[in-house]
Amino acid sequence: MQNALAIVRVVVVGLLVGVEFAVAAFVNPILHRLPNDGGLAARSDGARVLGRVMPFWYIASVLLGTAWAVLARGDAGAGPVVTATALLVLSVLMSIALLVPINSRVARWTHDSVPADWKRQIVRWDRFHYARVGVIVAAFVLLVVGLA
């Protein structure tokens, strides 16, 4: 049971890392380079779609990590699992405090209602997102260490 939970956890967090890394490294930079603010509508739609899905994914990752940490209590691999879970909790807190407020505004933007400082807000969100990606990558690495 514990091994199956560990594998599910690594897969769930690994996919989360993959999606968030792809957004940071590829999708948003491509959207930013589109002419005539072409990426604005895509950013707004992405904020709406991912804004609905990602909270459940992050919370599921934390809950799976908590269950794994409880089951692994006293095992040699428990330390990395507990640390990884703490990092995932940190990523949720970062999301709530830093990213969600910006994301909520972006989700409502249209070409007619975009604020004058929209590019500055996008750059700020991207910077926070890079930091969050770093946190979840570290958590993923620790989960893999805990699995080994």
MDTraj code that builds the backbone (N, CA, C; nanometers):
import mdtraj as md
import numpy as np

residues = "MET GLN ASN ALA LEU ALA ILE VAL ARG VAL VAL VAL VAL GLY LEU LEU VAL GLY VAL GLU PHE ALA VAL ALA ALA PHE VAL ASN PRO ILE LEU HIS ARG LEU PRO ASN ASP GLY GLY LEU ALA ALA ARG SER ASP GLY ALA ARG VAL LEU GLY ARG VAL MET PRO PHE TRP TYR ILE ALA SER VAL LEU LEU GLY THR ALA TRP ALA VAL LEU ALA ARG GLY ASP ALA GLY ALA GLY PRO VAL VAL THR ALA THR ALA LEU LEU VAL LEU SER VAL LEU MET SER ILE ALA LEU LEU VAL PRO ILE ASN SER ARG VAL ALA ARG TRP THR HIS ASP SER VAL PRO ALA ASP TRP LYS ARG GLN ILE VAL ARG TRP ASP ARG PHE HIS TYR ALA ARG VAL GLY VAL ILE VAL ALA ALA PHE VAL LEU LEU VAL VAL GLY LEU ALA".split()
xyz = np.array([
    [0.0826, -0.1202, 0.0000],
    [0.0000, 0.0000, 0.0000],
    [0.0866, 0.1260, 0.0000],
    [0.1884, 0.1260, 0.0868],
    [0.2751, 0.2425, 0.0975],
    [0.3510, 0.2666, -0.0329],
    [0.3977, 0.1596, -0.0966],
    [0.4699, 0.1765, -0.2232],
    [0.3788, 0.2293, -0.3333],
    [0.2576, 0.1785, -0.3391],
    [0.1624, 0.2262, -0.4400],
    [0.1310, 0.3743, -0.4186],
    [0.1100, 0.4141, -0.2935],
    [0.0835, 0.5545, -0.2618],
    [0.2028, 0.6409, -0.3017],
    [0.3235, 0.5939, -0.2738],
    [0.4443, 0.6693, -0.3075],
    [0.4552, 0.6888, -0.4585],
    [0.4264, 0.5853, -0.5339],
    [0.4348, 0.5954, -0.6795],
    [0.3292, 0.6918, -0.7328],
    [0.2068, 0.6810, -0.6818],
    [0.1006, 0.7731, -0.7239],
    [0.1405, 0.9163, -0.6920],
    [0.1955, 0.9365, -0.5751],
    [0.2371, 1.0709, -0.5337],
    [0.3437, 1.1275, -0.6247],
    [0.4441, 1.0460, -0.6569],
    [0.5514, 1.0925, -0.7448],
    [0.4952, 1.1251, -0.8837],
    [0.4049, 1.0443, -0.9333],
    [0.3453, 1.0697, -1.0649],
    [0.2610, 1.1980, -1.0619],
    [0.1772, 1.2140, -0.9607],
    [0.0910, 1.3329, -0.9512],
    [0.1760, 1.4596, -0.9417],
    [0.2764, 1.4585, -0.8563],
    [0.3615, 1.5775, -0.8407],
    [0.4490, 1.5962, -0.9647],
    [0.4952, 1.4869, -1.0236],
    [0.5755, 1.4977, -1.1452],
    [0.4988, 1.5620, -1.2587],
    [0.3727, 1.5234, -1.2750],
    [0.2897, 1.5856, -1.3781],
    [0.2633, 1.7331, -1.3461],
    [0.2413, 1.7636, -1.2194],
    [0.2229, 1.9025, -1.1771],
    [0.3459, 1.9856, -1.2125],
    [0.4627, 1.9325, -1.1809],
    [0.5873, 2.0025, -1.2129],
    [0.5998, 2.0213, -1.3639],
    [0.5659, 1.9179, -1.4399],
    [0.5751, 1.9283, -1.5856],
    [0.4869, 2.0371, -1.6424],
    [0.3632, 2.0442, -1.5959],
    [0.2715, 2.1467, -1.6444],
    [0.3209, 2.2854, -1.6056],
    [0.3563, 2.3025, -1.4793],
    [0.3997, 2.4347, -1.4327],
    [0.5313, 2.4776, -1.4985],
    [0.6220, 2.3831, -1.5194],
    [0.7472, 2.4155, -1.5879],
    [0.7199, 2.4554, -1.7323],
    [0.6312, 2.3816, -1.8004],
    [0.5983, 2.4135, -1.9395],
    [0.5369, 2.5530, -1.9509],
    [0.4504, 2.5880, -1.8568],
    [0.3908, 2.7220, -1.8567],
    [0.4995, 2.8274, -1.8409],
    [0.5915, 2.8047, -1.7454],
    [0.6961, 2.9032, -1.7172],
    [0.7995, 2.9133, -1.8288],
    [0.8422, 2.7999, -1.8810],
    [0.9543, 2.7991, -1.9748],
    [0.9143, 2.8157, -2.1211],
    [0.7913, 2.7748, -2.1546],
    [0.7551, 2.7738, -2.2958],
    [0.6280, 2.8535, -2.3281],
    [0.5175, 2.8205, -2.2634],
    [0.3888, 2.8784, -2.3014],
    [0.3872, 3.0299, -2.2809],
    [0.4149, 3.0754, -2.1599],
    [0.4070, 3.2193, -2.1350],
    [0.5094, 3.3000, -2.2141],
    [0.6348, 3.2538, -2.2279],
    [0.7268, 3.3299, -2.3142],
    [0.6795, 3.3390, -2.4598],
    [0.6183, 3.2317, -2.5108],
    [0.5661, 3.2361, -2.6474],
    [0.4522, 3.3380, -2.6560],
    [0.3615, 3.3339, -2.5582],
    [0.2496, 3.4282, -2.5582],
    [0.2983, 3.5721, -2.5474],
    [0.4032, 3.5928, -2.4696],
    [0.4576, 3.7277, -2.4495],
    [0.5149, 3.7849, -2.5799],
    [0.5651, 3.6970, -2.6664],
    [0.6270, 3.7429, -2.7922],
    [0.5274, 3.7628, -2.9062],
    [0.4018, 3.7272, -2.8879],
    [0.3047, 3.7444, -2.9948],
    [0.2841, 3.8927, -3.0243],
    [0.2717, 3.9271, -3.1510],
    [0.2541, 4.0695, -3.1868],
    [0.1163, 4.1222, -3.1480],
    [0.1105, 4.2516, -3.1335],
    [-0.0157, 4.3225, -3.1080],
    [-0.0883, 4.2706, -2.9841],
    [-0.0142, 4.2396, -2.8833],
    [-0.0726, 4.1895, -2.7583],
    [-0.1587, 4.0656, -2.7807],
    [-0.1196, 3.9834, -2.8770],
    [-0.1940, 3.8635, -2.9112],
    [-0.2028, 3.7621, -2.7987],
    [-0.1077, 3.7658, -2.7089],
    [-0.1094, 3.6712, -2.5979],
    [-0.2027, 3.7088, -2.4854],
    [-0.2579, 3.8285, -2.4902],
    [-0.3448, 3.8752, -2.3819],
    [-0.4676, 3.7857, -2.3639],
    [-0.5364, 3.7551, -2.4731],
    [-0.6562, 3.6702, -2.4638],
    [-0.6189, 3.5297, -2.4172],
    [-0.5060, 3.4790, -2.4645],
    [-0.4625, 3.3449, -2.4229],
    [-0.4260, 3.3434, -2.2749],
    [-0.3602, 3.4474, -2.2272],
    [-0.3276, 3.4562, -2.0847],
    [-0.4544, 3.4593, -2.0008],
    [-0.5516, 3.5362, -2.0451],
    [-0.6768, 3.5474, -1.9715],
    [-0.7501, 3.4132, -1.9690],
    [-0.7569, 3.3465, -2.0837],
    [-0.8228, 3.2161, -2.0894],
    [-0.7462, 3.1139, -2.0057],
    [-0.6138, 3.1161, -2.0147],
    [-0.5321, 3.0252, -1.9337],
    [-0.5524, 3.0483, -1.7855],
    [-0.5653, 3.1734, -1.7461],
    [-0.5894, 3.2050, -1.6051],
    [-0.7214, 3.1467, -1.5583],
    [-0.8222, 3.1513, -1.6455],
    [-0.9527, 3.0948, -1.6085],
    [-0.9475, 2.9425, -1.6021],
    [-0.8931, 2.8789, -1.7044],
    [-0.8928, 2.7325, -1.7109],
    [-0.8026, 2.6734, -1.6025],
    [-0.6780, 2.7167, -1.6009],
    [-0.5844, 2.6613, -1.5020],
    [-0.6192, 2.7065, -1.3612],
    [-0.6805, 2.8226, -1.3492],
    [-0.7236, 2.8705, -1.2178],
    [-0.8300, 2.7821, -1.1550],
    [-0.9040, 2.7096, -1.2374],
    [-1.0040, 2.6163, -1.1852],
    [-0.9440, 2.4796, -1.1537],
    [-0.8457, 2.4365, -1.2291],
    [-0.7900, 2.3012, -1.2171],
    [-0.6771, 2.2924, -1.1150],
    [-0.5858, 2.3865, -1.1198],
    [-0.4622, 2.3752, -1.0421],
    [-0.4827, 2.3706, -0.8905],
    [-0.5782, 2.4420, -0.8332],
    [-0.5951, 2.4310, -0.6874],
    [-0.6198, 2.2866, -0.6418],
    [-0.7000, 2.2135, -0.7153],
    [-0.7268, 2.0745, -0.6785],
    [-0.6014, 1.9886, -0.6912],
    [-0.5225, 2.0153, -0.7937],
    [-0.3989, 1.9401, -0.8163],
    [-0.2985, 1.9663, -0.7036],
    [-0.2834, 2.0920, -0.6665],
    [-0.1919, 2.1259, -0.5574],
    [-0.2375, 2.0644, -0.4248],
    [-0.3657, 2.0772, -0.3946],
    [-0.4181, 2.0221, -0.2690],
    [-0.4055, 1.8702, -0.2679],
    [-0.4349, 1.8056, -0.3805],
    [-0.4189, 1.6597, -0.3886],
    [-0.2740, 1.6202, -0.3635],
    [-0.1805, 1.6965, -0.4149],
    [-0.0386, 1.6683, -0.3930],
    [-0.0028, 1.6781, -0.2456],
    [-0.0540, 1.7807, -0.1798],
    [-0.0279, 1.7974, -0.0365],
    [-0.0904, 1.6833, 0.0436],
    [-0.2137, 1.6484, 0.0116],
    [-0.2812, 1.5403, 0.0851],
    [-0.2124, 1.4061, 0.0637],
    [-0.1731, 1.3777, -0.0588],
    [-0.1000, 1.2529, -0.0846],
    [0.0332, 1.2514, -0.0105],
    [0.1006, 1.3652, -0.0067],
    [0.2276, 1.3747, 0.0653],
    [0.2099, 1.3567, 0.2144],
    [0.1039, 1.4131, 0.2674],
    [0.0759, 1.3976, 0.4103],
    [0.0495, 1.2519, 0.4433],
    [-0.0302, 1.1852, 0.3597],
    [-0.0578, 1.0430, 0.3827],
    [0.0704, 0.9607, 0.3750],
    [0.1546, 0.9891, 0.2751],
    [0.2807, 0.9166, 0.2605],
    [0.3710, 0.9427, 0.3808],
    [0.3777, 1.0664, 0.4258],
    [0.4635, 1.1007, 0.5403],
    [0.4173, 1.0286, 0.6665],
    [0.2873, 1.0194, 0.6856],
    [0.2335, 0.9500, 0.8028],
    [0.2676, 0.8007, 0.7955],
    [0.2482, 0.7423, 0.6781],
    [0.2769, 0.5990, 0.6620],
    [0.4264, 0.5681, 0.6706],
    [0.5095, 0.6633, 0.6305],
    [0.6547, 0.6417, 0.6295],
    [0.7208, 0.6823, 0.7608],
    [0.6432, 0.7250, 0.8577],
    [0.6981, 0.7722, 0.9847],
    [0.7951, 0.6690, 1.0416],
    [0.9153, 0.7128, 1.0695],
    [1.0169, 0.6256, 1.1256],
    [1.1026, 0.5561, 1.0217],
    [1.0626, 0.5549, 0.8951],
    [1.1430, 0.4942, 0.7887],
    [1.2578, 0.5870, 0.7510],
    [1.3567, 0.5295, 0.6838],
    [1.4734, 0.6079, 0.6416],
    [1.4359, 0.7177, 0.5425],
    [1.3369, 0.6952, 0.4572],
    [1.2988, 0.7935, 0.3560],
    [1.1972, 0.8952, 0.4027],
    [1.1616, 0.8936, 0.5303],
    [1.0570, 0.9838, 0.5798],
    [1.0997, 1.1305, 0.5762],
    [1.2248, 1.1582, 0.6029],
    [1.2722, 1.2975, 0.6061],
    [1.2500, 1.3704, 0.4751],
    [1.2967, 1.3147, 0.3639],
    [1.2725, 1.3825, 0.2361],
    [1.1237, 1.3974, 0.2028],
    [1.0430, 1.2988, 0.2401],
    [0.8995, 1.3052, 0.2116],
    [0.8332, 1.4166, 0.2928],
    [0.8694, 1.4275, 0.4192],
    [0.8136, 1.5335, 0.5040],
    [0.8577, 1.6704, 0.4519],
    [0.9841, 1.6826, 0.4140],
    [1.0338, 1.8099, 0.3607],
    [0.9650, 1.8444, 0.2293],
    [0.9466, 1.7442, 0.1435],
    [0.8778, 1.7668, 0.0165],
    [0.7351, 1.8135, 0.0404],
    [0.6683, 1.7519, 0.1362],
    [0.5308, 1.7920, 0.1677],
    [0.5279, 1.9352, 0.2199],
    [0.6243, 1.9707, 0.3034],
    [0.6320, 2.1084, 0.3536],
    [0.6542, 2.2061, 0.2382],
    [0.7360, 2.1688, 0.1416],
    [0.7580, 2.2553, 0.0250],
    [0.6306, 2.2698, -0.0581],
    [0.5544, 2.1627, -0.0684],
    [0.4282, 2.1718, -0.1415],
    [0.3279, 2.2606, -0.0677],
    [0.3279, 2.2535, 0.0640],
    [0.2441, 2.3457, 0.1422],
    [0.2890, 2.4896, 0.1161],
    [0.4210, 2.5113, 0.1145],
    [0.4738, 2.6443, 0.0835],
    [0.4272, 2.6900, -0.0542],
    [0.4269, 2.5999, -0.1522],
    [0.3827, 2.6379, -0.2864],
    [0.2352, 2.6777, -0.2880],
    [0.1542, 2.6124, -0.2069],
    [0.0124, 2.6487, -0.1963],
    [-0.0008, 2.7875, -0.1329],
    [0.0761, 2.8111, -0.0272],
    [0.0725, 2.9426, 0.0384],
    [0.1203, 3.0530, -0.0562],
    [0.2262, 3.0235, -0.1330],
    [0.2744, 3.1197, -0.2322],
    [0.1651, 3.1489, -0.3343],
    [0.0968, 3.0446, -0.3769],
    [-0.0103, 3.0610, -0.4756],
    [-0.1190, 3.1527, -0.4223],
    [-0.1631, 3.1248, -0.3009],
    [-0.2728, 3.2024, -0.2416],
    [-0.2319, 3.3477, -0.2184],
    [-0.1117, 3.3675, -0.1662],
    [-0.0691, 3.5022, -0.1286],
    [-0.0187, 3.5859, -0.2457],
    [0.0468, 3.5221, -0.3424],
    [0.1154, 3.5982, -0.4463],
    [0.0539, 3.5849, -0.5853],
    [0.0207, 3.4634, -0.6241],
    [-0.0202, 3.4392, -0.7620],
    [-0.1710, 3.4514, -0.7862],
    [-0.2514, 3.3996, -0.6959],
    [-0.3966, 3.4003, -0.7163],
    [-0.4533, 3.5421, -0.7296],
    [-0.4089, 3.6384, -0.6493],
    [-0.4656, 3.7735, -0.6680],
    [-0.4424, 3.8287, -0.8090],
    [-0.3239, 3.8077, -0.8619],
    [-0.2955, 3.8542, -0.9981],
    [-0.3745, 3.7710, -1.0984],
    [-0.3726, 3.6391, -1.0796],
    [-0.4415, 3.5487, -1.1715],
    [-0.5910, 3.5801, -1.1786],
    [-0.6500, 3.6145, -1.0665],
    [-0.7928, 3.6471, -1.0644],
    [-0.8223, 3.7715, -1.1481],
    [-0.7334, 3.8682, -1.1435],
    [-0.7517, 3.9877, -1.2267],
    [-0.7345, 3.9538, -1.3743],
    [-0.6290, 3.8777, -1.4052],
    [-0.6004, 3.8421, -1.5443],
    [-0.7179, 3.7652, -1.6057],
    [-0.7804, 3.6791, -1.5275],
    [-0.8922, 3.5982, -1.5775],
    [-1.0094, 3.6837, -1.6244],
    [-1.0212, 3.8047, -1.5727],
    [-1.1325, 3.8936, -1.6087],
    [-1.0981, 3.9899, -1.7231],
    [-0.9723, 3.9930, -1.7649],
    [-0.9313, 4.0888, -1.8666],
    [-0.9844, 4.0543, -2.0045],
    [-1.0215, 4.1581, -2.0768],
    [-1.0503, 4.1496, -2.2192],
    [-0.9713, 4.2621, -2.2852],
    [-0.9698, 4.2652, -2.4163],
    [-0.8986, 4.3748, -2.4838],
    [-0.9609, 4.5104, -2.4499],
    [-1.0881, 4.5092, -2.4141],
    [-1.1567, 4.6351, -2.3805],
    [-1.1377, 4.6755, -2.2345],
    [-1.1048, 4.5790, -2.1482],
    [-1.0986, 4.6102, -2.0054],
    [-0.9604, 4.5911, -1.9440],
    [-0.8598, 4.5746, -2.0261],
    [-0.7257, 4.5513, -1.9740],
    [-0.6696, 4.6800, -1.9120],
    [-0.6083, 4.6694, -1.7933],
    [-0.5526, 4.7901, -1.7308],
    [-0.4250, 4.8360, -1.8031],
    [-0.3908, 4.9591, -1.7824],
    [-0.2725, 5.0155, -1.8481],
    [-0.1445, 4.9438, -1.8072],
    [-0.1392, 4.8936, -1.6850],
    [-0.0168, 4.8289, -1.6358],
    [-0.0204, 4.6757, -1.6499],
    [-0.0987, 4.6252, -1.7439],
    [-0.1178, 4.4809, -1.7542],
    [0.0121, 4.4063, -1.7792],
    [0.1031, 4.4623, -1.8573],
    [0.2297, 4.3932, -1.8843],
    [0.3137, 4.3830, -1.7569],
    [0.3119, 4.4854, -1.6759],
    [0.3853, 4.4826, -1.5493],
    [0.3276, 4.3749, -1.4580],
    [0.1955, 4.3628, -1.4546],
    [0.1325, 4.2604, -1.3722],
    [0.1673, 4.1202, -1.4216],
    [0.1732, 4.1012, -1.5526],
    [0.2096, 3.9718, -1.6104],
    [0.3538, 3.9357, -1.5737],
    [0.4433, 4.0318, -1.5853],
    [0.5838, 4.0074, -1.5500],
    [0.5960, 3.9715, -1.4020],
    [0.5205, 4.0396, -1.3189],
    [0.5222, 4.0099, -1.1747],
    [0.4711, 3.8685, -1.1481],
    [0.3618, 3.8294, -1.2121],
    [0.3085, 3.6937, -1.1965],
    [0.4127, 3.5921, -1.2420],
    [0.4765, 3.6193, -1.3556],
    [0.5773, 3.5259, -1.4068],
    [0.6917, 3.5077, -1.3075],
    [0.7369, 3.6156, -1.2455],
    [0.8461, 3.6050, -1.1468],
    [0.8042, 3.5190, -1.0272],
    [0.6853, 3.5427, -0.9752],
    [0.6355, 3.4602, -0.8652],
    [0.6211, 3.3144, -0.9092],
    [0.5766, 3.2957, -1.0316],
    [0.5588, 3.1603, -1.0835],
    [0.6925, 3.0876, -1.0951],
    [0.7976, 3.1571, -1.1406],
    [0.9301, 3.0947, -1.1483],
    [0.9740, 3.0465, -1.0101],
    [0.9511, 3.1285, -0.9095],
    [0.9884, 3.0887, -0.7724],
    [0.9079, 2.9662, -0.7286],
    [0.7791, 2.9661, -0.7590],
    [0.6951, 2.8518, -0.7214],
    [0.7390, 2.7263, -0.7950],
    [0.7750, 2.7382, -0.9208],
    [0.8245, 2.6224, -0.9955],
    [0.9510, 2.5686, -0.9292],
    [1.0393, 2.6557, -0.8852],
    [1.1591, 2.6109, -0.8142],
    [1.1248, 2.5320, -0.6887],
    [1.0257, 2.5786, -0.6159],
    [0.9829, 2.5106, -0.4927],
    [0.9266, 2.3724, -0.5243],
    [0.8405, 2.3625, -0.6265],
    [0.7801, 2.2321, -0.6547],
    [0.8788, 2.1363, -0.7207],
    [0.9768, 2.1889, -0.7940],
    [1.0821, 2.1017, -0.8483],
    [1.1629, 2.0423, -0.7325],
    [1.1969, 2.1248, -0.6350],
    [1.2697, 2.0741, -0.5174],
    [1.1872, 1.9685, -0.4448],
    [1.0566, 1.9917, -0.4318],
    [0.9690, 1.8937, -0.3675],
    [0.9683, 1.7637, -0.4461],
    [0.9606, 1.7723, -0.5770],
    [0.9606, 1.6533, -0.6611],
    [1.0898, 1.5735, -0.6448],
    [1.2019, 1.6433, -0.6462],
    [1.3314, 1.5753, -0.6281],
    [1.3336, 1.5025, -0.4934],
    [1.2876, 1.5678, -0.3892],
    [1.2858, 1.5036, -0.2571],
    [1.1910, 1.3835, -0.2539],
    [1.0819, 1.3906, -0.3261],
    [0.9914, 1.2747, -0.3317],
    [1.0578, 1.1571, -0.4013],
    [1.1296, 1.1847, -0.5061],
    [1.2015, 1.0774, -0.5759],
    [1.3077, 1.0188, -0.4840],
    [1.3781, 1.1021, -0.4099],
    [1.4767, 1.0534, -0.3114],
    [1.4070, 0.9672, -0.2065],
    [1.2917, 1.0120, -0.1593],
    [1.2154, 0.9346, -0.0612],
    [1.1671, 0.8027, -0.1163],
    [1.1401, 0.7976, -0.2453],
    [1.0958, 0.6741, -0.3095],
    [1.2104, 0.5743, -0.3212],
    [1.3298, 0.6290, -0.3478],
    [1.4486, 0.5439, -0.3624],
    [1.4922, 0.4991, -0.2263],
])
top = md.Topology()
chain = top.add_chain()
for i, resn in enumerate(residues, 1):
    res = top.add_residue(resn, chain, resSeq=i)
    for name in ("N", "CA", "C"):
        top.add_atom(name, md.element.get_by_symbol(name[0]), res)
traj = md.Trajectory(xyz[None], top)
